Amino acid sequence: MLSTNLLRRSPQTIARSLERRGEDSGVVAELARTDEQWRQALSELEELRARRNEASRAIGDLMKSGAAAEADARKEEVRVLGERLKTLEDESRTLEASFRDTMLTLPNIVSDAVPDGEDETGNVVVREEGEKRAYDFELKPHWELSESLGVTDFERGAKLSGRMFYALGEAGARLQRAVVQWMLDLHRERHGYEERGVPFLVLGQTLVNSSNLPKFADALYHDAEEDLWLIPTAEVPLTSLHADEILAPGSLPIKYMAHTPCFRRERAAAGSQVRGLKRLHQFEKVEMYQFVEPEQSPAALDELVEHASDIVRGLGLPFRILQLCSGDLGFASTLSYDVEIWTPASEEWLEVSSCSNCTDFQARRANIRYRKEHGARPDLVHTLNGSGLALPRVLIALLETYQQPDGSVRLPDALVPYMGGQQTLDPL
């Protein structure tokens, strides 16, 4: 959530940021008016409470002095003041709720370092790494390869849960588990993350803290009776692990990772654009998350991007880094980079990680603070997140990149120990 002080001090900053995102900036003026009305109501409440207290004290003095008639008049004054106070308190609560609800709909401020652009076409390629392989045979798309190798079973997955779901066969389940374990080990041993196990169902407030609610309610799965929501990413519960806490001096940075399923109500047209593992209602992902001191967040974002890149590099896959433009920037992010891998049969770049600096946007919602030193005033932390990586699209790249003329798929060296020494996936 944005700072109320920013709205009062520099509403034009918020308006300009909304315009860069391609959103209506008129809400800022409306919000400022609501804020002014709320502050006026609070000021009047304070004045009326003071007058009521003064009148109440006067009644006591008048009763002691025997001036009953005058005391009765002051009692009537207190009654009228009480009625006005009740009305004003109700108005104040309504204004406060309206102000907060609207503030929750405003995205984070776009960094000056973000390039302007209307949508993903405005994203900027920062660099490419790794060479695209040349093949002397006709490549098969992953949805054909994965079925022939026993990696996926799309037909039975759809039978169980409908379109945009899948089941994994023996080879697929083992391969996915191997990739996950390798990524977790690499993040722990080389990148310094601590693993956390988190619930896959969370309270609504947990999603408010991470900025998924109220903005993206339509994209989430919700059990209304229990008010529990399936997580769209481990970022959601990881954000709130330290909600309403003041972190001790010297405790930052905190670097967590978690492997979870992710549940999303994807809405995409039928056809080749969503064939196979590209777009799903449920998939698995390893998430990286950092809590840092504000001055460290720019460097922490670069570190996240490098950690995600290190995973792709270890798998021997060509990839590129994109800086997201203002029109494609995530709601909670002030600055983001995507990591995309090349899929040679599909001939497209697929995002496997999006790394974002959310500054104090999530921390303000979740009330996560820290003390720089003992006795110091607590300040909001900065939070950052990045996929490390998203599993289905990694599997797509592995299958398409390492396929062989005989229909088998060679496993990259990094995964062989995690597959019990198995070096290839062979057709059934």
Protein Blocks (a to p, Z undefined) as FASTA:
>chain_A
ZZfklmmmmmmlmmmmmmmnopafklmmmmmmmmmmmmmmmmmmmmmmmmmmmmmmmmmm
mmmnopamlmmmmmmmmmmmmmmmmmmmmmmmmmmmmmmmmmmmpccdddfklccdfblm
lpccfbdedjddddfbdcddfklmmmmnomacfklmmmmnoghiacddfklmmmmmmmmm
mmmmmmmmmnopacddddfbdcfklmmmnopamklmmmpccdfklopacdfbfklmmmmm
mgoiacdehkaccdddddddddddddddedjklgcjlbcfbdcdddddddddfklmmmmm
mmmmmmmmmmmmmnopacddddddfklgcfklcbdcddddddfklopaddfbdcddekjm
mmmmnopacdfbghiacddddddddddbdfklmmmmmmmmmpcfkopacddfklmmmnno
pabdcdZZ
